């Protein structure tokens, strides 16, 4: 699962399933985000090998050895920030845990058992982010700015499936 989210709001900007995470899937996620939201000032990622070269596991990245993703971001003028703190990684991991808990159940309920159909389902339910962030607002989960999504969404825009244990 590849997820690109806004660190400040936990809004999911892009989400899809792939057989294997890597450079191509990163570029796909970035293309989705840039087309919909424009270029960010910075891009905060884990230290996966498609993002950064780390000479020794667990140590700092080598800023001189730039990956394809790093070169592309630099050419676009986007600062690429490597996540080191457990808190930073924790925000993303919490989102992954929520999605990994609910998404297989939702796919099974919808009778979906192939990657292409699953990605169509995801693009119509989680990319809008209404399901996760609006739910957190209703149930007191942290990570969203109160009222931010309601200004952009109306009741008729709400997706039919909720990816939340409470809704």
Secondary structure, DSSP 8 states (H G I E B T S, - for coil): -EEEE-TTT--EEEEE--SS-SHHHHHHHHHHHHHHH---SEEEE---TTT---SSTTS---TTS--HHHHHHHHTT-EEEE--SHHHHHHHHHHHHHHHHHHHHHHHHTT--SHHHHHHHHHHHTTT-IIIIIHHHHHT-SS--TTTTTTT--GGG--S----S--
